[in-house]
């Protein structure tokens, strides 16, 4: 077979890809926690054997064993330095199996880390990572590239652009879908038509869902594009049987769907997770007996990606109207916030009494952390609502990325708005290993930057997929900042992205060294980073508490002179008095520099009020 992919498709050929690589390697005894891509170097014969089985089954296109061979997926395994070697070997092994007449596709998957606006990677970093992998595959002699199992259209766009920046080889671009038939970001399949405008030569669906859902999605895309479509579904949804994930869609079932794919305009097909050479052989039989049909394109406007608000975006509610706290900060007034940690049980009477004492003491707002130190406590949203309704004082709800996926986050935030919560502190959250349940699973779909973008979209009446939510939310958004971060350059970089994402104020880690905060604020001015800051102030309880803050709380640097003062104040009551005196001194020093303070109230709320005296 000649090796010109696009010419073959223009002649109305239907080309058959191979099936799953990971499934086959696992069946041959490779442990699931291995880096499958690195097997190109350490166990090339195993990889070559799988390739040859697919060639024997009738595959026209052999994908390289490099789906995860990018910098960010290789790095955790310790193989980042071998990126070029792994991809080069992957291309060479696939070529050896395919022969001179077969086609070799350089397989590239997502980076495994979210990019702006939902994650820490910039578009430039993403493009550079994809370009590095593509260059090594190109050096190995691939005939085309296949981008597969992407859940973010924006990251897929960067991958397409990275490949097109180094060569003009054809690109197959494939997204994955959820059970609802939309992308993980909530985009309907029709949005995928924009992949054509971004440079994809073939676009399609792969992974996650089985043949039926893949076909239904492609039938919705087909009228919107003038390019071939591709389909590489899983062998159905995996079923957990005796602790193992098994895919139950039979080769015969796949063969039947090969016919339906062709009738719907698919020109490139194959399999993903759970498929084997038997599935590919069954598809080969139906392809040989079926003649492709042609179709015409219906002109449509450019579809927005999932991270760009579309025409349905609504004007945001002015900041001053969102809450009393928002109004005070917008008017340049000083804000006093006190932190109350939710109780571990269901009894909240004492917490409500503390909140009332703080309100009567002149506190503006009470901020409520979400599972501090990864501990299990009463839901902070429930406590925030109770404090507002019973005590009549505003709250700042801490909301973390640790425990919820994107879908759950949006549901929570919409619910919080309905319950009257307006002030949010958006933080990534402490990992479970820090707390009482180290084996609990963390989610971290996004970090604090991504979460800020989620809330900004909701304030414009849109979900993360760019779909209308029927009205705007009115959240006043705060973020965390760490003036004592070990890597200040990284801290300023994150702060820039948080401001760019829509942050409207920031609360700092506890400040024990005012000079450190002064330096941080001066650097913010130099970098033109404008954001109201509420300085964290923590009254130390004892010398041991000072040691803990100094050694186990990131960014909380306790100066030597304060450590000495707490050491000398060994008596419990005297130590608490000294801690309040130190906190009062810090408060007086930083007050002219910041927009407000966030006071901790360990023990009795009077400790926070004593600082204000």
C-alpha positions in Angstrom: 0.0 0.0 0.0 1.3 3.4 -0.9 2.1 5.7 2.1 0.2 8.9 1.2 -2.5 9.1 3.8 -4.5 12.0 2.4 -4.4 10.7 -1.2 -5.8 7.4 0.0 -8.7 9.1 1.7 -9.4 11.2 -1.3 -9.8 8.0 -3.3 -12.6 7.1 -0.9 -10.6 4.5 0.8 -11.5 3.5 4.3 -8.4 3.0 6.4 -8.3 0.8 9.4 -6.2 1.7 12.5 -5.0 -0.8 15.1 -6.6 -1.3 18.5 -5.5 -0.9 22.1 -1.9 -1.1 23.0 -2.2 -0.9 26.8 -4.8 -3.7 26.9 -2.6 -6.0 25.0 0.5 -5.2 27.0 -1.4 -5.8 30.2 -2.6 -9.1 28.9 1.0 -10.1 28.3 1.9 -9.5 32.0 3.0 -5.9 32.1 1.9 -4.4 35.4 -0.5 -1.5 35.1 1.7 0.9 37.1 4.5 0.6 34.5 5.3 3.4 32.1 4.0 1.6 29.0 5.8 4.1 26.7 9.2 3.3 28.2 8.8 -0.3 27.1 9.9 1.0 23.7 13.4 1.0 25.2 13.3 -1.7 27.9 11.1 -4.3 26.2 10.9 -3.5 22.5 10.1 -7.1 21.5 6.9 -7.0 23.5 5.8 -3.8 21.8 6.8 -5.1 18.4 4.8 -8.3 19.0 1.6 -6.3 19.6 2.2 -4.2 16.5 2.7 -7.3 14.4 -0.5 -8.9 15.7 -2.5 -5.8 14.5 -0.8 -5.9 11.1 -1.8 -9.6 10.8 -5.3 -8.6 11.7 -5.5 -6.3 8.7 -4.7 -2.8 10.2 -3.6 -0.2 7.6 -2.3 2.2 10.2 -0.1 1.3 13.1 0.0 3.7 16.0 3.3 4.3 17.9 3.4 3.2 21.5 3.8 6.8 22.6 0.4 8.0 23.8 1.8 9.2 27.1 5.4 9.9 25.9 5.3 13.7 26.7 7.3 15.6 29.3 4.6 15.8 31.9 3.6 12.2 31.8 7.2 10.8 31.6 8.5 13.0 34.4 6.7 11.2 37.3 8.2 8.0 36.1 11.7 9.5 36.0 12.0 9.2 32.2 11.8 12.9 31.2 15.4 12.8 29.9 14.5 9.9 27.7 11.6 11.7 25.9 13.3 11.8 22.5 14.6 8.2 22.8 11.2 6.8 23.7 9.4 8.5 20.9 12.1 7.8 18.4 12.1 4.1 19.3 8.3 4.0 19.3 8.2 5.3 15.7 10.9 2.8 14.6 9.2 -0.2 16.2 5.9 0.7 14.5 7.7 1.1 11.1 9.4 -2.2 11.5 6.0 -3.9 12.0 4.1 -1.9 9.3 6.8 -2.4 6.7 7.5 0.1 3.9 3.9 0.0 2.6 2.0 0.4 5.9 1.2 3.7 7.5 2.7 4.7 10.8 0.8 7.3 13.0 2.6 9.1 15.7 0.3 8.7 18.7 0.0 11.7 21.1 -2.3 12.1 24.1 -3.1 15.0 26.4 -0.4 16.2 28.9 -2.2 15.1 32.0 -2.0 18.6 33.4 -4.6 21.3 32.8 -3.6 24.4 31.0 -4.8 28.0 31.4 -7.5 29.1 32.3 -8.2 25.9 34.3 -4.7 24.9 35.3 -1.0 26.0 35.8 0.4 25.5 32.3 0.5 28.4 29.8 -0.4 27.9 26.2 3.3 28.4 25.3 4.4 25.6 27.7 1.8 23.3 26.2 2.8 23.9 22.6 6.4 23.4 23.5 5.7 20.1 25.2 3.7 18.8 22.2 6.3 20.1 19.7 9.1 18.3 21.5 7.3 15.0 21.3 6.2 15.5 17.7 9.7 16.4 16.6 11.0 13.1 18.0 8.2 11.1 16.2 8.9 13.0 13.0 12.6 12.1 13.3 11.5 8.4 13.7 9.7 8.6 10.3 6.0 8.7 11.0 3.6 9.3 8.1 0.9 11.2 10.1 0.0 12.1 13.6 -3.0 11.0 15.7 -4.0 13.1 18.6 -6.4 11.1 20.8 -8.4 11.0 24.0 -8.3 14.7 24.5 -10.9 16.1 26.9 -9.9 19.8 26.4 -10.5 21.4 23.0 -8.0 24.2 23.9 -5.2 21.7 24.7 -6.0 19.8 21.5 -5.8 23.1 19.6 -2.3 23.7 21.0 -1.3 20.2 20.0 -2.5 20.7 16.4 -0.6 24.0 16.2 2.6 22.5 17.6 2.6 19.8 14.9 1.8 22.2 12.1 4.6 24.5 13.3 7.3 21.8 12.6 5.9 19.9 9.6 3.0 19.6 7.2 2.1 15.9 7.9 -1.6 15.1 8.2 -3.2 15.2 11.7 -6.1 13.2 13.0 -7.6 15.0 16.0 -9.9 13.1 18.3 -11.9 14.1 21.4 -13.3 11.8 24.0 -16.9 12.0 25.3 -18.8 11.4 28.5 -21.9 9.3 29.2 -24.0 12.3 28.3 -22.6 12.4 24.7 -20.8 15.7 25.4 -17.1 16.4 26.0 -16.0 16.4 29.6 -16.2 20.2 29.5 -19.9 20.0 28.5 -19.5 20.8 24.8 -21.9 19.1 22.4 -20.2 17.1 19.5 -21.1 19.9 17.1 -18.5 22.1 18.7 -15.8 19.7 17.4 -16.3 21.1 13.9 -13.9 23.9 14.9 -11.0 21.4 14.9 -11.1 21.6 11.1 -10.5 25.3 11.2 -7.6 24.7 13.7 -5.8 22.6 11.1 -7.0 19.0 11.7 -7.2 16.9 8.5 -9.4 14.3 10.0 -11.5 14.8 13.2 -13.3 12.2 15.3 -14.1 10.5 18.6 -12.2 7.9 20.5 -12.0 6.2 23.9 -14.4 6.3 26.9 -17.6 5.3 25.1 -18.5 2.3 23.0 -19.4 2.2 19.2 -23.1 3.2 19.7 -22.3 6.6 21.4 -19.4 7.2 19.1 -21.6 6.8 16.0 -24.4 9.0 17.5 -21.9 11.8 18.1 -20.3 11.5 14.6 -23.7 11.6 12.9 -24.2 15.0 14.6 -20.8 16.3 13.4 -20.9 14.9 9.8 -23.1 17.7 8.2 -20.9 20.4 9.6 -17.5 19.5 8.1 -15.9 18.9 4.8 -13.2 16.5 6.0 -13.1 12.8 6.7 -14.2 11.5 10.1 -12.6 9.0 12.4 -13.9 6.6 15.1 -11.9 4.6 17.6 -14.3 3.6 20.4 -13.6 1.5 23.4 -14.9 -2.0 23.5 -17.9 -0.7 25.5 -17.8 0.6 29.1 -15.5 -1.4 31.4 -17.2 -3.7 33.8 -15.6 -4.5 37.2 -15.6 -8.2 37.6 -13.7 -9.8 40.5 -11.6 -6.6 40.8 -10.7 -6.5 37.1 -11.8 -4.0 34.5 -13.2 -6.1 31.6 -14.5 -4.8 28.2 -17.4 -6.8 27.0 -18.1 -5.6 23.5 -17.4 -8.5 21.2 -15.4 -8.4 17.9 -18.6 -9.3 16.0 -20.3 -6.2 17.5 -17.4 -4.1 16.4 -17.6 -5.6 12.9 -21.3 -4.7 12.6 -20.5 -1.1 13.6 -17.8 -0.8 11.1 -20.5 -0.9 8.4 -22.5 1.7 10.2 -19.5 3.9 10.6 -18.8 3.8 6.9 -22.4 4.7 6.1 -22.1 7.7 8.4 -19.0 9.1 6.6 -16.3 7.6 8.7 -13.1 7.0 6.7 -10.6 6.1 9.5 -11.6 3.7 12.2 -10.1 1.3 14.7 -10.4 0.6 18.4 -9.3 2.0 21.7 -9.3 0.6 25.3 -10.3 -3.1 25.5 -10.1 -3.8 21.8 -7.8 -6.5 20.5 -6.6 -7.9 17.1 -9.8 -9.9 17.0 -11.8 -6.7 17.0 -9.7 -5.2 14.2 -10.0 -8.4 12.1 -13.8 -8.3 12.4 -13.8 -4.6 11.3 -11.5 -5.5 8.3 -14.1 -8.0 7.0 -16.9 -5.4 6.9 -14.7 -2.7 5.4 -13.8 -4.9 2.5 -17.5 -5.5 1.7 -18.7 -1.9 2.0 -18.5 1.1 -0.4 -18.2 4.5 1.2 -20.7 7.2 0.6 -20.1 10.9 -0.1 -21.6 13.8 1.8 -21.9 17.5 1.4 -20.9 20.1 3.9 -23.4 22.5 5.6 -21.8 25.9 6.3 -21.8 26.9 10.0 -20.2 29.6 12.0 -17.0 29.0 14.0 -17.7 27.2 17.2 -16.1 28.6 20.4 -14.0 26.3 22.5 -14.9 25.3 26.0 -12.8 28.0 27.6 -14.0 31.0 25.7 -17.4 32.5 26.7 -19.6 32.7 23.7 -22.3 35.1 22.5 -24.5 34.0 25.5 -22.2 35.7 28.1 -24.0 38.2 30.2 -22.8 41.4 31.9 -21.4 40.8 35.4 -23.2 42.4 38.3 -21.1 45.4 39.5 -18.8 44.5 42.4 -20.3 46.9 44.9 -23.7 45.2 44.6 -22.4 41.7 45.4 -22.0 42.0 49.1 -21.2 44.3 52.0 -17.6 43.1 52.0 -17.3 43.7 48.3 -18.7 47.3 48.7 -16.2 48.1 51.5 -13.2 46.8 49.6 -14.4 48.6 46.4 -14.7 51.8 48.4 -11.2 51.4 49.9 -12.5 50.8 53.4 -10.6 48.6 55.9 -12.1 45.1 56.3 -11.8 42.9 59.4 -12.3 39.2 58.9 -12.0 36.5 61.6 -11.7 32.8 60.8 -13.9 30.2 62.6 -13.1 26.6 62.0 -16.2 24.3 61.5 -16.7 21.8 64.3 -16.1 18.1 63.9 -19.6 17.1 64.9 -23.1 18.4 64.3 -23.4 20.7 67.2 -22.9 24.3 66.0 -24.4 26.3 68.9 -21.0 27.2 70.3 -19.7 28.2 66.9 -22.8 30.4 66.4 -22.2 32.0 69.8 -18.6 32.8 68.8 -19.9 34.4 65.6 -22.3 36.5 67.6 -19.5 37.7 69.9 -17.4 38.6 66.9 -20.2 40.5 65.3 -20.8 42.5 68.5 -17.1 43.2 68.7 -17.1 45.0 65.3 -15.9 42.2 63.0 -17.1 42.7 59.4 -17.1 39.2 58.1 -16.4 35.6 59.2 -14.4 33.3 57.0 -14.9 29.6 57.2 -12.2 27.2 56.0 -13.0 24.0 54.1 -11.5 20.9 55.8 -8.3 22.7 57.1 -5.3 20.4 57.3 -7.4 17.9 55.3 -9.6 17.1 58.3 -13.3 16.0 58.2 -15.6 18.6 59.6 -19.1 19.9 59.1 -19.7 21.2 55.7 -18.5 24.8 55.6 -21.3 25.9 53.3 -23.9 24.6 55.8 -22.2 26.5 58.6 -21.8 29.7 56.5 -25.6 29.7 55.8 -26.4 29.1 59.4 -24.1 31.9 60.6 -25.6 34.4 58.1 -29.2 33.4 58.9 -29.0 33.1 62.7 -26.3 35.6 63.6 -26.8 38.1 60.7 -23.1 38.6 59.7 -21.6 38.0 56.3 -19.3 35.0 55.7 -16.4 34.2 53.4 -16.8 30.6 52.3 -13.5 28.8 51.6 -14.0 26.5 48.6 -11.4 24.0 47.6 -10.6 21.9 44.5 -9.6 18.8 46.5 -12.9 17.0 46.9 -14.9 17.7 43.8 -14.7 17.3 40.0 -15.7 20.2 37.7 -19.3 19.0 37.5 -19.6 18.9 41.3 -17.9 22.2 41.7 -20.4 24.0 39.4 -23.3 22.3 41.2 -22.0 23.4 44.6 -21.4 26.9 43.5 -24.8 27.4 42.0 -26.3 25.9 45.2 -24.2 28.3 47.3 -25.5 31.2 45.3 -29.1 30.1 45.8 -28.5 29.9 49.6 -27.3 33.5 49.6 -23.5 33.0 49.8 -21.7 35.7 47.9 -18.1 35.9 49.3 -15.7 33.1 48.3 -12.1 32.3 49.0 -11.0 29.9 46.2 -8.1 27.7 47.1 -6.6 24.5 45.8 -6.9 22.7 49.2 -4.6 20.7 51.4 -3.9 17.2 50.0 -5.5 14.3 52.1 -2.1 12.9 53.1 -1.7 15.9 55.4 -4.8 15.1 57.4 -6.7 12.5 59.3 -7.5 10.3 56.2 -4.2 10.0 54.2 -5.7 7.3 52.0 -8.6 9.4 50.9 -8.7 10.2 47.2 -8.2 13.7 46.1 -9.8 15.0 42.9 -8.0 18.2 41.9 -9.7 18.5 38.5 -8.4 22.1 38.5 -6.3 24.2 40.8 -7.2 27.6 42.4 -6.5 29.4 39.1 -8.9 27.1 37.2 -11.5 27.4 40.0 -11.3 31.2 39.7 -12.0 30.9 36.0 -15.0 28.6 36.7 -16.5 31.2 39.1 -15.8 34.0 36.6 -17.7 32.1 34.0 -20.7 31.6 36.3 -20.6 35.3 37.1 -21.1 35.8 33.3 -23.9 33.3 33.2 -21.9 30.4 31.6 -20.7 27.0 32.7 -17.2 25.7 31.8 -18.6 24.4 28.5 -19.8 27.9 27.5 -23.4 26.9 28.0 -25.9 29.3 29.6 -26.9 28.6 33.2 -29.9 30.9 32.9 -28.6 33.9 34.7 -25.5 35.3 36.4 -24.1 34.6 39.8 -22.9 37.4 42.0 -19.8 36.0 43.7 -17.1 38.2 45.1 -14.0 36.1 44.6 -10.9 35.9 46.8 -7.7 33.8 46.4 -4.8 32.8 48.6 -1.4 34.4 48.5 1.8 33.4 50.3 4.3 36.3 50.9 6.7 33.8 52.5 6.7 31.3 49.6 10.0 29.5 49.1 9.8 30.2 45.3 8.6 33.8 45.1 8.9 33.8 41.3 6.4 31.0 41.1 4.1 32.7 43.6 4.0 35.9 41.6 3.4 33.9 38.5 0.4 32.2 40.1 -0.8 35.5 41.4 -0.7 37.0 37.9 -2.9 34.1 36.6 -5.3 34.4 39.5 -5.8 38.1 38.8 -6.1 37.4 35.1 -8.7 34.8 35.9 -10.9 37.3 37.8 -9.7 37.4 41.5 -11.0 40.5 43.3 -9.1 40.2 46.6 -6.6 37.9 48.3 -6.0 36.6 51.8 -2.5 35.9 52.9 -0.9 33.2 54.9 -0.2 34.2 58.6 2.3 37.1 58.7 4.8 37.1 61.6 7.4 39.2 59.9 5.9 42.5 58.6 9.1 43.3 56.7 8.5 40.1 54.6 5.0 41.3 53.7 6.3 44.8 52.9 8.8 43.4 50.5 6.1 41.3 48.8 3.8 44.2 48.4 6.6 46.4 46.9 7.3 43.6 44.4 3.6 43.5 43.5 3.8 47.2 42.7 6.9 46.7 40.5 5.1 43.9 38.6 1.9 46.0 38.3 -0.1 43.3 40.1 -3.1 45.2 41.6 -5.2 43.3 44.1 -6.5 44.2 47.6 -4.8 42.1 50.2 -6.1 41.0 53.6 -3.1 40.1 55.7 -3.3 36.9 57.8 -2.6 37.5 61.5 -2.4 34.6 63.9 -2.0 35.0 67.7 0.5 32.4 68.8 -0.6 30.2 71.7 2.7 28.8 72.9 6.3 28.2 71.9 5.2 24.8 70.5 2.6 26.5 68.4 5.3 28.9 67.1 7.5 25.9 66.2 4.6 24.3 64.3 3.9 27.4 62.4 7.6 27.8 61.6 8.1 24.3 60.4 4.9 22.9 59.1 2.8 25.7 57.7 4.2 26.7 54.2 5.1 30.4 54.1 4.6 31.1 57.8 8.0 32.2 58.8 8.3 33.1 62.5 11.4 35.4 63.1 14.0 34.4 65.7 13.1 37.3 68.0 9.5 36.2 68.2 10.5 32.6 68.7 12.6 33.8 71.7 9.7 35.8 73.1 7.4 32.8 73.0 10.1 30.6 74.5 10.5 32.9 77.4 6.7 33.0 78.0 6.4 29.3 79.0 3.4 29.7 81.3 0.2 29.0 79.3 -1.6 32.2 80.2 1.5 34.3 79.8 2.2 32.6 76.4 -1.3 33.4 75.1 -0.9 37.0 76.3 2.5 37.3 74.6 1.0 35.8 71.4 -1.7 38.4 71.3 0.8 41.2 72.0 2.9 40.1 69.0 -0.2 39.8 66.8 -1.2 43.4 67.9 2.2 44.7 66.9 2.0 43.0 63.5 -1.5 44.4 63.0 -0.3 47.9 63.8 2.6 47.5 61.4 0.7 46.1 58.4 -2.5 48.1 58.7 -1.3 51.0 56.5 -0.2 48.6 53.9 -3.2 46.4 53.3 -7.0 46.6 52.7 -7.8 44.5 55.7 -6.8 41.6 58.0 -7.8 38.0 58.4 -7.6 37.2 62.1 -7.4 33.7 63.5 -9.3 33.0 66.7 -7.8 29.8 68.2 -9.7 29.0 71.3 -12.0 31.8 72.3 -13.2 34.5 69.9 -12.1 37.1 72.4 -8.5 36.4 71.4 -9.2 38.0 68.0 -11.0 40.9 69.6 -8.1 41.5 71.9 -5.9 42.1 68.9 -8.3 44.8 67.7 -8.1 46.6 71.1 
